[in-house]
Amino acid sequence: MKKDFDVLGRRSLLTAAGVALIGLAAGPARAATPVASVARKPQGCSAPSWVVAYAMPSSGTNAGYENQTLRVVTKPTFGGERVRVRISNALGDRPLTVDGSAVAVAGSGAEVTGPVSALTFDGQASVTIPAGQTVLSDPAALTVKAFESLAVSFYSRAQTGPATGHASVPLLSLPGFQGHMFAADGAHVTDTDGAAYGSRINEVRFVSGVEVYAPNDGAVVVLGDSITEGAGAFADLPYSITLARRLQGAADHGGPRLAVVNAGIAGNRLLRDGTGPSALARLDRDVLQHAGVRHVLMMEGTNDLGLFSLADEAEPINDLPALVEPPALAEFSAGYEQIRQRVQAAGARLSLSPITPFGDQFRPGPWSIAPSQVLRRHEINGWIRASDMYDRRFDFDHTLLNPLEPNWLAPQYDTGDNVHPNTAGHQQMANTIDLSLFDQCRCT
């Protein structure tokens, strides 16, 4: 699916709300080698291996760039002694040529600090990535610390065409905490002072993953929609970050050493494309292709239930039709089962949370709720709790609901829209995950 953020952005405000690159080497660019979508297990308890420490799911495209350098700032949740970067042209419509790229520790604004490490691809400074593919850089010698921001800079001389990436949703309080970027005209890959770059842009283009080389027990990926991405969380604290910090503390006392990466997209759906491809369509690219994935935590399906769903995805929001009947339970269960099978085939485990409350027809909130939507949520949650994908140690419905009104969020966790948990809610979500859920990830 190739869509422009201008279109996706307008629709995602509704669908999400309804839920929830030292020098440049001369010579021609080398074509990228396709990356296999295989999650790999750690190769020993003390020997280092590659593990994904940051990931950004691709939700759409914009018009692209020409003769510009982008500096993308990421925040890995795991440290290592070497780093490699994944560049994505997954949603592009033409080959993307990166003429030079580098990685460094990010400083203030667009500044970088310490050494600037050039990135190469099969030993070459430039690389051409076919439309629909991603490429992984060669290892770069750079020490990465957990939760320390990294800046990936890359320059493209030619017009890139539609730029694969991930945009923030300002009205849902998503400030780009999973990543942001700066843009400069011309080639400024090795600049350290950031003076050539403009102001911060709360979007990420092309950089879809950062992997580090260190002893580890793998990575946990959280998969879902705006609730997972962190809508409503303040001060850069979606539940995935709090969970990553909890796991880091537990690892200091003998627990499994796990990175946590966020694959949430506001407005995303399980079954159909919404904001970005559906969870079914993007599972390999956004989750399973990353190194060391051992466990997937998923809460997805709220947007499928019909809140502000569009009968025709191409329709502008002003032509919003009446609420539609949500997909049947059998469609949800088949979707969840397919994801489970694919995750297991990649050597990982899936844990599925029941869907959190979003209101009922008897107490209208900011959005209309149909009885069929409420009923379907309860049917889905009953099916999830009866399946072997469910584990009581990961149940956000139980964590967030108001015990007196189980179709509503508890007031202390509600942003006010009865869909998105606030910062306290995200903290509670992370804190109520029993870390024994990840004991099977421990290297033996």
Buried (B, 14 or more C-beta within 10 A) or exposed (E): BBBEBEBBBEBBBBBBBBBBBEEBBEEEBBBBEEBEBBBBBBEEEEEBBBBBBBBBBBBBBBEBBEEBBBBBBBBBBBBBEBBBBBBBBBBBEBBBBBBBBBBBBBBEBBBBEEBBBBBBBEEBBBBBBBBBBBBBBBBBEBBBEBBEBBBBBBBBBBBBBBBBBBBBBEEBBBBBBBBBBBBBEEBBBBBBEBEBBEEBBBBBBBBBBBBBBBBBBBBBBBBBBBBBBBBBBBEEBBBBBBBBBBBBEBBEEEBBBBBBBBBBBBBBBBBBBBBBBBBBBBBBBBBBBBBBBBBBBBBBBBBBBBBBBBEEBEEEEEEBEEBBEBBEBEBBBBBBEBBBEBBEEBBBBBBBBBBBBBBBEEEEBEBBBBEBBBBBBBBBBEBBBEEEBBBEEBBBBBBBBBEEBEBBBBEEBBBEBBBBBBBBBBBBBBEBBEBEBBEEBBBE
